[in-house]
Amino acid sequence: MMEPNNDLQRWFDFLDEIGSDPQLNVWHISLLIAIARLASKQNEKWLIRVSRNKLMALSHIKTITSFHKYFKELQLFGYIKYTPSYHPDYRSTVEILRKAKD
């Protein structure tokens, strides 16, 4: 098991990576930070249980259309893999694909 400081450093390294990607704008980064916040709350590293409402609230994205646009682009850019859950008792998951180097 990794020490918490190492996990935190990996997230900082990941944030450095996304901050230097010219494809990403403030809304992409806001969504990725929202996903990271959920991961931290869930004590997860790279596979996070998500809901659209929670991600929209944490990222301050107000419209569903905008949310879907930027969320889909993160998938297309290879940052995340989204696995929807169609079961009402289970949340969908997001996997961080571009992980900071160990």
CYANA upper distance limits for C-alpha pairs under 8 A (distance plus 0.5 A):
  2 MET  CA      6 ASN  CA      6.89
  2 MET  CA      7 ASP  CA      7.26
  3 GLU  CA      7 ASP  CA      7.11
  4 PRO  CA      8 LEU  CA      6.66
  5 ASN  CA      9 GLN  CA      6.61
  6 ASN  CA     10 ARG  CA      6.71
  7 ASP  CA     11 TRP  CA      7.00
  7 ASP  CA     45 LYS  CA      8.24
  8 LEU  CA     12 PHE  CA      6.83
  9 GLN  CA     13 ASP  CA      6.58
 10 ARG  CA     14 PHE  CA      6.65
 10 ARG  CA     99 LYS  CA      8.44
 10 ARG  CA    100 ALA  CA      5.98
 10 ARG  CA    101 LYS  CA      7.65
 10 ARG  CA    102 ASP  CA      7.65
 11 TRP  CA     15 LEU  CA      6.65
 11 TRP  CA     36 ALA  CA      8.30
 11 TRP  CA    100 ALA  CA      7.53
 12 PHE  CA     16 ASP  CA      6.69
 13 ASP  CA     17 GLU  CA      6.81
 13 ASP  CA    100 ALA  CA      6.10
 13 ASP  CA    101 LYS  CA      8.23
 14 PHE  CA     18 ILE  CA      6.86
 14 PHE  CA     98 ARG  CA      8.28
 14 PHE  CA     99 LYS  CA      6.96
 14 PHE  CA    100 ALA  CA      5.37
 15 LEU  CA     19 GLY  CA      6.45
 16 ASP  CA     20 SER  CA      6.94
 17 GLU  CA     21 ASP  CA      7.15
 17 GLU  CA    100 ALA  CA      8.30
 18 ILE  CA     24 LEU  CA      7.76
 18 ILE  CA     29 ILE  CA      7.56
 19 GLY  CA     24 LEU  CA      8.31
 19 GLY  CA     29 ILE  CA      8.06
 24 LEU  CA     28 HIS  CA      6.14
 24 LEU  CA     29 ILE  CA      7.20
 25 ASN  CA     29 ILE  CA      6.90
 26 VAL  CA     30 SER  CA      6.45
 27 TRP  CA     31 LEU  CA      6.67
 27 TRP  CA     59 SER  CA      8.03
 27 TRP  CA     61 ILE  CA      8.05
 27 TRP  CA     70 TYR  CA      7.25
 28 HIS  CA     32 LEU  CA      6.80
 28 HIS  CA     70 TYR  CA      6.26
 28 HIS  CA     71 PHE  CA      7.80
 28 HIS  CA     74 LEU  CA      7.31
 29 ILE  CA     33 ILE  CA      6.60
 30 SER  CA     34 ALA  CA      6.66
 30 SER  CA     59 SER  CA      5.51
 30 SER  CA     60 HIS  CA      8.25
 31 LEU  CA     35 ILE  CA      6.71
 31 LEU  CA     55 LEU  CA      7.34
 31 LEU  CA     56 MET  CA      8.38
 31 LEU  CA     58 LEU  CA      8.29
 31 LEU  CA     59 SER  CA      5.73
 31 LEU  CA     70 TYR  CA      8.43
 31 LEU  CA     71 PHE  CA      7.87
 32 LEU  CA     36 ALA  CA      6.67
 33 ILE  CA     37 ARG  CA      6.59
 33 ILE  CA     59 SER  CA      7.90
 34 ALA  CA     38 LEU  CA      6.83
 34 ALA  CA     55 LEU  CA      6.46
 34 ALA  CA     58 LEU  CA      5.78
 34 ALA  CA     59 SER  CA      5.95
 35 ILE  CA     39 ALA  CA      6.69
 35 ILE  CA     48 ILE  CA      7.76
 35 ILE  CA     50 VAL  CA      8.24
 35 ILE  CA     55 LEU  CA      7.47
 35 ILE  CA     94 VAL  CA      8.50
 36 ALA  CA     40 SER  CA      6.69
 37 ARG  CA     41 LYS  CA      6.79
 38 LEU  CA     42 GLN  CA      6.56
 38 LEU  CA     48 ILE  CA      7.41
 38 LEU  CA     49 ARG  CA      8.27
 38 LEU  CA     50 VAL  CA      8.04
 39 ALA  CA     43 ASN  CA      6.38
 39 ALA  CA     44 GLU  CA      5.36
 39 ALA  CA     45 LYS  CA      6.62
 39 ALA  CA     46 TRP  CA      7.74
 39 ALA  CA     47 LEU  CA      8.01
 39 ALA  CA     48 ILE  CA      5.98
 39 ALA  CA     49 ARG  CA      8.41
 40 SER  CA     44 GLU  CA      6.67
 40 SER  CA     45 LYS  CA      8.02
 42 GLN  CA     48 ILE  CA      7.99
 44 GLU  CA     48 ILE  CA      6.97
 46 TRP  CA     94 VAL  CA      8.47
 46 TRP  CA     95 GLU  CA      5.98
 46 TRP  CA     96 ILE  CA      5.54
 46 TRP  CA     97 LEU  CA      8.28
 46 TRP  CA     99 LYS  CA      8.29
 47 LEU  CA     93 THR  CA      7.10
 47 LEU  CA     94 VAL  CA      6.25
 47 LEU  CA     95 GLU  CA      4.89
 47 LEU  CA     96 ILE  CA      7.02
 48 ILE  CA     93 THR  CA      5.89
 48 ILE  CA     94 VAL  CA      5.71
 48 ILE  CA     95 GLU  CA      6.76
 49 ARG  CA     91 ARG  CA      6.19
 49 ARG  CA     92 SER  CA      6.22
 49 ARG  CA     93 THR  CA      4.91
 49 ARG  CA     94 VAL  CA      6.94
 50 VAL  CA     54 LYS  CA      7.62
 50 VAL  CA     55 LEU  CA      7.55
 50 VAL  CA     91 ARG  CA      6.43
 50 VAL  CA     92 SER  CA      6.04
 50 VAL  CA     93 THR  CA      6.10
 50 VAL  CA     94 VAL  CA      7.28
 51 SER  CA     55 LEU  CA      6.77
 51 SER  CA     91 ARG  CA      6.88
 51 SER  CA     92 SER  CA      7.07
 52 ARG  CA     56 MET  CA      6.48
 53 ASN  CA     57 ALA  CA      6.65
 54 LYS  CA     58 LEU  CA      6.64
 55 LEU  CA     59 SER  CA      6.41
 56 MET  CA     60 HIS  CA      6.26
 56 MET  CA     61 ILE  CA      5.54
 56 MET  CA     62 LYS  CA      7.13
 56 MET  CA     67 PHE  CA      7.31
 57 ALA  CA     61 ILE  CA      7.22
 57 ALA  CA     62 LYS  CA      8.21
 61 ILE  CA     66 SER  CA      7.50
 61 ILE  CA     67 PHE  CA      6.70
 62 LYS  CA     66 SER  CA      8.11
 62 LYS  CA     67 PHE  CA      8.21
 63 THR  CA     67 PHE  CA      6.78
 64 ILE  CA     68 HIS  CA      6.60
 65 THR  CA     69 LYS  CA      6.72
 66 SER  CA     70 TYR  CA      6.81
 67 PHE  CA     71 PHE  CA      6.39
 68 HIS  CA     72 LYS  CA      6.32
 69 LYS  CA     73 GLU  CA      6.76
 70 TYR  CA     74 LEU  CA      6.75
 71 PHE  CA     75 GLN  CA      7.13
 72 LYS  CA     76 LEU  CA      6.77
 73 GLU  CA     77 PHE  CA      6.46
 74 LEU  CA     78 GLY  CA      6.82
 74 LEU  CA     79 TYR  CA      5.88
 74 LEU  CA     80 ILE  CA      6.52
 75 GLN  CA     79 TYR  CA      6.34
 75 GLN  CA     80 ILE  CA      5.52
 75 GLN  CA     81 LYS  CA      6.37
 75 GLN  CA     82 TYR  CA      7.74
 78 GLY  CA     97 LEU  CA      7.06
 78 GLY  CA     98 ARG  CA      7.58
 79 TYR  CA     96 ILE  CA      6.57
 79 TYR  CA     97 LEU  CA      5.70
 79 TYR  CA     98 ARG  CA      5.81
 80 ILE  CA     94 VAL  CA      6.81
 80 ILE  CA     95 GLU  CA      5.96
 80 ILE  CA     96 ILE  CA      5.20
 80 ILE  CA     97 LEU  CA      5.66
 80 ILE  CA     98 ARG  CA      7.90
 81 LYS  CA     94 VAL  CA      6.07
 81 LYS  CA     95 GLU  CA      5.55
 81 LYS  CA     96 ILE  CA      7.14
 81 LYS  CA     97 LEU  CA      7.16
 82 TYR  CA     92 SER  CA      7.98
 82 TYR  CA     93 THR  CA      6.44
 82 TYR  CA     94 VAL  CA      5.10
 82 TYR  CA     95 GLU  CA      7.02
 83 THR  CA     92 SER  CA      6.28
 83 THR  CA     93 THR  CA      5.73
 83 THR  CA     94 VAL  CA      6.81
 84 PRO  CA     91 ARG  CA      8.15
 84 PRO  CA     92 SER  CA      4.99
 84 PRO  CA     93 THR  CA      6.98
 85 SER  CA     90 TYR  CA      6.79
 85 SER  CA     91 ARG  CA      6.34
 85 SER  CA     92 SER  CA      5.05
 85 SER  CA     93 THR  CA      8.13
 86 TYR  CA     90 TYR  CA      8.26
 86 TYR  CA     92 SER  CA      8.42
 87 HIS  CA     91 ARG  CA      8.20
